[in-house]
Amino acid sequence: MAYLNKYLICVFVVLQVVPYVFSIKCWDCRSSNDPKCADPFDNSTVPITDCNQEKGFSHLPGVRPTMCRKIRQKVNGVWRYFRGCAYLGEVGIQGDERFCLMRTGTYNIFIEYCTCNSKDGCNSSSLFSPMPMLLTSLLLASYLFKKIL
């Protein structure tokens, strides 16, 4: 009986963690279509997209989006913002998503790429995070394991 309880708790914990490991949801918009996509970001009219449901690209077979990206672009003095799922690249700069990659080009072009995967909707100022649910599940499992043993 104790073995069955341990097994069920392990399955419960794994099921809580799996959706956050294998998929991420990102805000998906362009400021040219919706001015609320710009900074400061207002997600009241912006959809959040499950990146796992994205079709993918024919020129990147088998590559799935695993991150969120926000691109801030200034062309001839006009700012544009793009938010969505990211297929390639790395998180932040050297794995620290607090920092964005910046590029300056010819003809008065500036681009900033911010890439993250720490939580759903991380390409905005969203407050939702999977960590509280994960921590609660782990604490509950720890408590139950101590009770069973």
CYANA upper distance limits for C-alpha pairs under 8 A (distance plus 0.5 A):
  1 MET  CA      5 ASN  CA      6.91
  2 ALA  CA      6 LYS  CA      6.76
  2 ALA  CA    148 ILE  CA      6.66
  2 ALA  CA    149 LEU  CA      8.34
  3 TYR  CA      7 TYR  CA      6.66
  4 LEU  CA      8 LEU  CA      6.66
  5 ASN  CA      9 ILE  CA      6.67
  5 ASN  CA    148 ILE  CA      8.28
  6 LYS  CA     10 CYS  CA      6.68
  6 LYS  CA    145 PHE  CA      7.26
  6 LYS  CA    148 ILE  CA      8.28
  7 TYR  CA     11 VAL  CA      6.72
  8 LEU  CA     12 PHE  CA      6.62
  9 ILE  CA     13 VAL  CA      6.72
  9 ILE  CA    141 ALA  CA      6.65
  9 ILE  CA    144 LEU  CA      8.47
 10 CYS  CA     14 VAL  CA      6.67
 10 CYS  CA    141 ALA  CA      8.11
 11 VAL  CA     15 LEU  CA      6.59
 12 PHE  CA     16 GLN  CA      6.80
 13 VAL  CA     17 VAL  CA      6.88
 13 VAL  CA    137 SER  CA      6.59
 13 VAL  CA    138 LEU  CA      7.34
 13 VAL  CA    141 ALA  CA      7.76
 14 VAL  CA     18 VAL  CA      6.44
 15 LEU  CA     19 PRO  CA      7.80
 16 GLN  CA     20 TYR  CA      8.41
 16 GLN  CA    133 MET  CA      8.29
 16 GLN  CA    134 LEU  CA      7.21
 16 GLN  CA    137 SER  CA      7.86
 17 VAL  CA     21 VAL  CA      6.93
 17 VAL  CA    134 LEU  CA      7.02
 18 VAL  CA     22 PHE  CA      6.68
 19 PRO  CA     23 SER  CA      6.37
 20 TYR  CA     24 ILE  CA      6.99
 20 TYR  CA    119 LYS  CA      8.49
 20 TYR  CA    130 PRO  CA      7.54
 22 PHE  CA     52 ASN  CA      8.40
 22 PHE  CA     66 THR  CA      8.28
 23 SER  CA     50 ASP  CA      7.64
 23 SER  CA     51 CYS  CA      6.94
 23 SER  CA     52 ASN  CA      5.98
 23 SER  CA     66 THR  CA      7.19
 24 ILE  CA     50 ASP  CA      6.62
 24 ILE  CA     51 CYS  CA      6.26
 24 ILE  CA     52 ASN  CA      7.55
 24 ILE  CA     66 THR  CA      7.05
 24 ILE  CA     67 MET  CA      7.28
 24 ILE  CA     68 CYS  CA      8.18
 24 ILE  CA    117 ASN  CA      7.72
 24 ILE  CA    119 LYS  CA      7.67
 24 ILE  CA    120 ASP  CA      5.99
 24 ILE  CA    121 GLY  CA      8.47
 25 LYS  CA     48 ILE  CA      6.71
 25 LYS  CA     49 THR  CA      5.72
 25 LYS  CA     50 ASP  CA      4.85
 25 LYS  CA     51 CYS  CA      6.08
 25 LYS  CA     68 CYS  CA      8.11
 25 LYS  CA     85 CYS  CA      8.25
 25 LYS  CA    120 ASP  CA      5.23
 25 LYS  CA    121 GLY  CA      6.29
 26 CYS  CA     48 ILE  CA      5.89
 26 CYS  CA     49 THR  CA      5.79
 26 CYS  CA     50 ASP  CA      7.15
 26 CYS  CA     51 CYS  CA      7.33
 26 CYS  CA     67 MET  CA      8.45
 26 CYS  CA     68 CYS  CA      5.96
 26 CYS  CA     69 ARG  CA      8.40
 26 CYS  CA     83 ARG  CA      8.13
 26 CYS  CA     84 GLY  CA      6.15
 26 CYS  CA     85 CYS  CA      6.33
 26 CYS  CA    120 ASP  CA      6.51
 26 CYS  CA    121 GLY  CA      5.06
 26 CYS  CA    122 CYS  CA      7.37
 26 CYS  CA    123 ASN  CA      7.02
 27 TRP  CA     43 ASN  CA      8.38
 27 TRP  CA     46 VAL  CA      7.26
 27 TRP  CA     47 PRO  CA      6.55
 27 TRP  CA     48 ILE  CA      4.88
 27 TRP  CA     49 THR  CA      6.58
 27 TRP  CA     68 CYS  CA      8.33
 27 TRP  CA     83 ARG  CA      6.36
 27 TRP  CA     84 GLY  CA      6.01
 27 TRP  CA     85 CYS  CA      8.29
 27 TRP  CA    121 GLY  CA      6.19
 27 TRP  CA    123 ASN  CA      7.02
 27 TRP  CA    124 SER  CA      7.84
 28 ASP  CA     46 VAL  CA      7.24
 28 ASP  CA     47 PRO  CA      6.54
 28 ASP  CA     48 ILE  CA      6.53
 28 ASP  CA     49 THR  CA      6.80
 28 ASP  CA     82 PHE  CA      8.09
 28 ASP  CA     83 ARG  CA      5.47
 28 ASP  CA     84 GLY  CA      4.75
 28 ASP  CA     85 CYS  CA      7.82
 29 CYS  CA     33 ASN  CA      7.99
 29 CYS  CA     34 ASP  CA      7.58
 29 CYS  CA     37 CYS  CA      6.49
 29 CYS  CA     46 VAL  CA      6.90
 29 CYS  CA     47 PRO  CA      8.04
 29 CYS  CA     82 PHE  CA      6.38
 29 CYS  CA     83 ARG  CA      5.74
 29 CYS  CA     84 GLY  CA      7.16
 30 ARG  CA     34 ASP  CA      6.66
 30 ARG  CA     35 PRO  CA      8.37
 30 ARG  CA     37 CYS  CA      6.49
 30 ARG  CA     38 ALA  CA      8.43
 30 ARG  CA     80 ARG  CA      8.02
 30 ARG  CA     81 TYR  CA      6.19
 30 ARG  CA     82 PHE  CA      5.08
 30 ARG  CA     83 ARG  CA      7.01
 31 SER  CA     35 PRO  CA      5.25
 31 SER  CA     36 LYS  CA      7.26
 31 SER  CA     37 CYS  CA      5.34
 31 SER  CA     38 ALA  CA      5.99
 31 SER  CA     80 ARG  CA      6.30
 31 SER  CA     81 TYR  CA      5.62
 31 SER  CA     82 PHE  CA      7.05
 32 SER  CA     80 ARG  CA      7.34
 32 SER  CA     81 TYR  CA      8.27
 36 LYS  CA     40 PRO  CA      8.22
 36 LYS  CA     41 PHE  CA      6.40
 36 LYS  CA     42 ASP  CA      5.61
 36 LYS  CA     43 ASN  CA      7.50
 36 LYS  CA     45 THR  CA      7.87
 36 LYS  CA     46 VAL  CA      8.23
 37 CYS  CA     41 PHE  CA      6.02
 37 CYS  CA     42 ASP  CA      6.99
 37 CYS  CA     43 ASN  CA      7.80
 37 CYS  CA     46 VAL  CA      7.71
 37 CYS  CA     81 TYR  CA      7.01
 37 CYS  CA     82 PHE  CA      7.90
 37 CYS  CA     83 ARG  CA      8.12
 38 ALA  CA     42 ASP  CA      8.40
 38 ALA  CA     80 ARG  CA      7.63
 38 ALA  CA     81 TYR  CA      5.96
 39 ASP  CA     81 TYR  CA      8.48
 41 PHE  CA    124 SER  CA      7.04
 41 PHE  CA    125 SER  CA      7.78
 42 ASP  CA     46 VAL  CA      8.16
 43 ASN  CA     47 PRO  CA      7.95
 48 ILE  CA    121 GLY  CA      7.64
 49 THR  CA     53 GLN  CA      8.35
 49 THR  CA     84 GLY  CA      8.28
 49 THR  CA     85 CYS  CA      8.38
 50 ASP  CA     54 GLU  CA      7.72
 51 CYS  CA     65 PRO  CA      6.46
 51 CYS  CA     66 THR  CA      7.81
 51 CYS  CA     85 CYS  CA      6.37
 52 ASN  CA     64 ARG  CA      7.81
 52 ASN  CA     65 PRO  CA      7.50
 54 GLU  CA     65 PRO  CA      8.31
 56 GLY  CA     60 LEU  CA      7.88
 56 GLY  CA     61 PRO  CA      8.15
 56 GLY  CA     63 VAL  CA      7.67
 56 GLY  CA     64 ARG  CA      7.00
 56 GLY  CA     65 PRO  CA      8.35
 57 PHE  CA     61 PRO  CA      7.12
 57 PHE  CA     63 VAL  CA      8.46
 63 VAL  CA     87 TYR  CA      7.20
 64 ARG  CA     87 TYR  CA      6.36
 65 PRO  CA     85 CYS  CA      6.40
 65 PRO  CA     86 ALA  CA      5.67
 65 PRO  CA     87 TYR  CA      4.55
 65 PRO  CA     88 LEU  CA      7.87
 66 THR  CA     85 CYS  CA      7.88
 66 THR  CA     86 ALA  CA      6.93
 66 THR  CA     87 TYR  CA      6.80
 66 THR  CA    117 ASN  CA      7.57
 67 MET  CA     85 CYS  CA      6.43
 67 MET  CA     86 ALA  CA      5.47
 67 MET  CA     87 TYR  CA      7.41
 67 MET  CA     91 VAL  CA      7.99
 67 MET  CA    115 THR  CA      7.10
 67 MET  CA    116 CYS  CA      6.08
 67 MET  CA    117 ASN  CA      5.23
 68 CYS  CA     83 ARG  CA      8.07
 68 CYS  CA     84 GLY  CA      6.32
 68 CYS  CA     85 CYS  CA      5.06
 68 CYS  CA     86 ALA  CA      5.65
 68 CYS  CA    115 THR  CA      6.14
 68 CYS  CA    116 CYS  CA      5.80
 68 CYS  CA    117 ASN  CA      6.57
 68 CYS  CA    121 GLY  CA      7.94
 68 CYS  CA    122 CYS  CA      7.17
 68 CYS  CA    123 ASN  CA      6.22
 69 ARG  CA     82 PHE  CA      8.48
 69 ARG  CA     83 ARG  CA      6.23
 69 ARG  CA     84 GLY  CA      6.03
 69 ARG  CA     85 CYS  CA      6.42
 69 ARG  CA     86 ALA  CA      6.02
 69 ARG  CA    113 TYR  CA      7.43
 69 ARG  CA    114 CYS  CA      6.05
 69 ARG  CA    115 THR  CA      4.92
 69 ARG  CA    116 CYS  CA      6.96
 69 ARG  CA    123 ASN  CA      6.26
 70 LYS  CA     81 TYR  CA      7.65
 70 LYS  CA     82 PHE  CA      6.17
 70 LYS  CA     83 ARG  CA      4.97
 70 LYS  CA     84 GLY  CA      7.22
 70 LYS  CA    113 TYR  CA      6.54
 70 LYS  CA    114 CYS  CA      5.61
 70 LYS  CA    115 THR  CA      7.02
 70 LYS  CA    123 ASN  CA      6.05
 70 LYS  CA    124 SER  CA      8.36
 71 ILE  CA     81 TYR  CA      6.15
 71 ILE  CA     82 PHE  CA      5.52
 71 ILE  CA     83 ARG  CA      6.89
 71 ILE  CA    111 ILE  CA      7.46
 71 ILE  CA    112 GLU  CA      6.14
 71 ILE  CA    113 TYR  CA      5.25
 71 ILE  CA    114 CYS  CA      6.80
 72 ARG  CA     79 TRP  CA      7.50
 72 ARG  CA     80 ARG  CA      6.41
 72 ARG  CA     81 TYR  CA      5.24
 72 ARG  CA     82 PHE  CA      7.14
 72 ARG  CA    111 ILE  CA      6.26
 72 ARG  CA    112 GLU  CA      5.58
 72 ARG  CA    113 TYR  CA      7.20
 73 GLN  CA     79 TRP  CA      6.08
 73 GLN  CA     80 ARG  CA      5.57
 73 GLN  CA     81 TYR  CA      6.77
 73 GLN  CA    109 ILE  CA      7.88
 73 GLN  CA    110 PHE  CA      6.21
 73 GLN  CA    111 ILE  CA      4.93
 73 GLN  CA    112 GLU  CA      6.86
 74 LYS  CA     78 VAL  CA      5.79
 74 LYS  CA     79 TRP  CA      4.90
 74 LYS  CA     80 ARG  CA      6.75
 74 LYS  CA    108 ASN  CA      8.30
 74 LYS  CA    109 ILE  CA      6.13
 74 LYS  CA    110 PHE  CA      5.52
 74 LYS  CA    111 ILE  CA      6.89
 75 VAL  CA     79 TRP  CA      7.14
 75 VAL  CA     80 ARG  CA      8.44
 75 VAL  CA    107 TYR  CA      8.48
 75 VAL  CA    108 ASN  CA      6.62
 75 VAL  CA    109 ILE  CA      5.23
 75 VAL  CA    110 PHE  CA      7.18
 76 ASN  CA    107 TYR  CA      7.86
 76 ASN  CA    108 ASN  CA      5.92
 76 ASN  CA    109 ILE  CA      7.06
 77 GLY  CA    108 ASN  CA      8.03
 83 ARG  CA    123 ASN  CA      7.18
 84 GLY  CA    123 ASN  CA      8.19
 86 ALA  CA    115 THR  CA      7.98
 89 GLY  CA    115 THR  CA      8.46
 90 GLU  CA     94 GLN  CA      8.15
 90 GLU  CA     95 GLY  CA      7.31
 90 GLU  CA    115 THR  CA      7.53
 91 VAL  CA     95 GLY  CA      5.48
 91 VAL  CA     96 ASP  CA      7.03
 91 VAL  CA     97 GLU  CA      6.07
 91 VAL  CA    114 CYS  CA      8.44
 91 VAL  CA    115 THR  CA      5.56
 91 VAL  CA    116 CYS  CA      5.63
 91 VAL  CA    117 ASN  CA      7.43
 92 GLY  CA     96 ASP  CA      5.41
 92 GLY  CA     97 GLU  CA      4.24
 92 GLY  CA     98 ARG  CA      6.93
 92 GLY  CA     99 PHE  CA      5.81
 92 GLY  CA    100 CYS  CA      5.97
 92 GLY  CA    101 LEU  CA      7.53
 92 GLY  CA    114 CYS  CA      6.64
 92 GLY  CA    115 THR  CA      5.74
 92 GLY  CA    116 CYS  CA      6.82
 93 ILE  CA     97 GLU  CA      7.00
 93 ILE  CA     99 PHE  CA      6.21
 93 ILE  CA    100 CYS  CA      6.84
 93 ILE  CA    101 LEU  CA      7.13
 97 GLU  CA    114 CYS  CA      7.70
 97 GLU  CA    115 THR  CA      6.87
 97 GLU  CA    116 CYS  CA      5.95
 99 PHE  CA    114 CYS  CA      7.60
100 CYS  CA    112 GLU  CA      6.86
100 CYS  CA    113 TYR  CA      6.01
100 CYS  CA    114 CYS  CA      5.04
100 CYS  CA    115 THR  CA      7.63
101 LEU  CA    112 GLU  CA      6.14
101 LEU  CA    113 TYR  CA      5.58
101 LEU  CA    114 CYS  CA      6.98
102 MET  CA    110 PHE  CA      7.99
102 MET  CA    111 ILE  CA      6.25
102 MET  CA    112 GLU  CA      4.86
102 MET  CA    113 TYR  CA      6.84
103 ARG  CA    110 PHE  CA      6.37
103 ARG  CA    111 ILE  CA      5.66
103 ARG  CA    112 GLU  CA      6.83
104 THR  CA    108 ASN  CA      8.31
104 THR  CA    109 ILE  CA      6.30
104 THR  CA    110 PHE  CA      4.96
104 THR  CA    111 ILE  CA      6.79
105 GLY  CA    109 ILE  CA      5.48
105 GLY  CA    110 PHE  CA      6.69
114 CYS  CA    123 ASN  CA      8.04
115 THR  CA    123 ASN  CA      7.81
116 CYS  CA    122 CYS  CA      6.72
116 CYS  CA    123 ASN  CA      7.28
117 ASN  CA    122 CYS  CA      7.25
118 SER  CA    122 CYS  CA      7.17
119 LYS  CA    128 PHE  CA      7.85
119 LYS  CA    129 SER  CA      5.76
119 LYS  CA    130 PRO  CA      6.78
120 ASP  CA    128 PHE  CA      7.44
120 ASP  CA    129 SER  CA      7.04
120 ASP  CA    130 PRO  CA      8.01
121 GLY  CA    125 SER  CA      8.35
121 GLY  CA    126 SER  CA      6.40
121 GLY  CA    128 PHE  CA      8.01
122 CYS  CA    126 SER  CA      6.85
130 PRO  CA    134 LEU  CA      6.83
131 MET  CA    135 LEU  CA      6.46
132 PRO  CA    136 THR  CA      6.50
133 MET  CA    137 SER  CA      6.62
134 LEU  CA    138 LEU  CA      6.72
135 LEU  CA    139 LEU  CA      6.61
136 THR  CA    140 LEU  CA      6.59
137 SER  CA    141 ALA  CA      6.58
138 LEU  CA    142 SER  CA      6.54
139 LEU  CA    143 TYR  CA      6.64
140 LEU  CA    144 LEU  CA      6.64
141 ALA  CA    145 PHE  CA      6.53
142 SER  CA    146 LYS  CA      6.85
143 TYR  CA    147 LYS  CA      6.84
144 LEU  CA    148 ILE  CA      6.63
145 PHE  CA    149 LEU  CA      6.64
